[in-house]
């Protein structure tokens, strides 16, 4: 800890200034800066969690035109997994509500 360290002040460093801005610990300006910092941090964490969740829940079915969330859910409910869909015949895939013959063939080709 440097000799000049003072717990009653907070030095705010800005990139375009050579000197830092000194804020007292009980200053309303310091509390505002801290709230802005906390909000920016919360926003960044929420954004990264959302990205991570999307990547975790991503599926090759999402890339197939004509397969939306409802059809994806129906296919996975019927066959259990992507491997189950891959092993299913076109006739079995057509039996899933909302899946046409053309879509079943495209699904088999792309998986």
NORLINBEL-V20322 format. One record per residue. N is the residue number from 1. RES is the residue in one letter. PSI is psi in whole degrees, 0 to 359 (* if undefined). OMEGA is omega in radians with two decimals (NA if undefined). NEAR is the number of other ideal C-beta (glycine too) atoms within 12 Angstrom. Layout:
<<N:RES:PSI:OMEGA:NEAR> <N:RES:PSI:OMEGA:NEAR>>
//
This chain:
<<1:X:126:-3.14:6> <2:X:156:-3.12:6> <3:X:327:-3.07:5> <4:X:5:-3.09:9> <5:X:130:-3.11:10> <6:X:117:-3.10:14> <7:X:348:-3.10:11> <8:X:5:3.13:13> <9:X:161:-3.13:17> <10:X:125:-3.13:23> <11:X:119:3.12:21> <12:X:118:-3.09:21> <13:X:126:3.11:14> <14:X:144:-3.03:11> <15:X:328:-3.06:7> <16:X:5:3.09:7> <17:X:141:3.10:11> <18:X:323:-3.14:8> <19:X:152:3.09:10> <20:X:159:3.08:13> <21:X:126:-3.10:18> <22:X:123:3.10:18> <23:X:135:3.08:21> <24:X:149:-3.09:17> <25:X:329:-3.12:17> <26:X:15:-3.11:13> <27:X:135:3.06:17> <28:X:330:3.10:12> <29:X:318:3.10:17> <30:X:318:3.13:21> <31:X:322:3.08:16> <32:X:314:3.12:15> <33:X:319:3.13:21> <34:X:319:3.12:19> <35:X:319:3.10:14> <36:X:317:3.12:15> <37:X:316:3.13:16> <38:X:320:3.14:14> <39:X:318:3.09:14> <40:X:320:3.12:14> <41:X:316:3.12:14> <42:X:317:3.13:14> <43:X:315:-3.13:14> <44:X:317:3.14:14> <45:X:315:3.13:14> <46:X:317:3.13:14> <47:X:314:-3.11:14> <48:X:325:3.06:14> <49:X:319:3.13:14> <50:X:317:3.09:14> <51:X:315:-3.12:14> <52:X:319:3.13:13> <53:X:320:3.11:12> <54:X:318:-3.13:13> <55:X:323:-3.13:12> <56:X:321:-3.07:10> <57:X:1:-3.12:15> <58:X:147:-3.11:14> <59:X:151:3.04:21> <60:X:337:3.11:18> <61:X:332:-3.13:31> <62:X:337:-3.09:21> <63:X:356:-3.09:14> <64:X:121:3.12:25> <65:X:135:3.13:14> <66:X:350:3.10:21> <67:X:104:3.10:30> <68:X:190:-3.10:16> <69:X:320:-3.11:14> <70:X:314:3.14:16> <71:X:321:3.09:28> <72:X:313:-3.13:28> <73:X:318:-3.14:19> <74:X:318:3.13:22> <75:X:314:-3.12:38> <76:X:327:3.10:24> <77:X:321:-3.11:16> <78:X:315:-3.01:21> <79:X:349:3.03:26> <80:X:327:-3.08:13> <81:X:175:3.06:17> <82:X:322:3.11:22> <83:X:322:3.10:12> <84:X:321:3.11:18> <85:X:319:3.14:32> <86:X:323:-3.08:21> <87:X:344:-3.10:15> <88:X:150:3.07:25> <89:X:166:3.12:17> <90:X:322:3.13:23> <91:X:321:3.11:13> <92:X:322:3.14:19> <93:X:321:3.12:34> <94:X:332:-3.13:21> <95:X:343:3.11:18> <96:X:131:-3.12:29> <97:X:132:3.08:15> <98:X:356:-3.12:22> <99:X:121:3.12:32> <100:X:170:3.13:18> <101:X:315:-3.14:15> <102:X:316:3.14:15> <103:X:322:3.11:27> <104:X:318:3.11:29> <105:X:317:3.11:19> <106:X:319:3.12:21> <107:X:314:3.13:35> <108:X:321:-3.13:23> <109:X:322:-3.07:14> <110:X:339:3.08:19> <111:X:*:NA:25>>
//
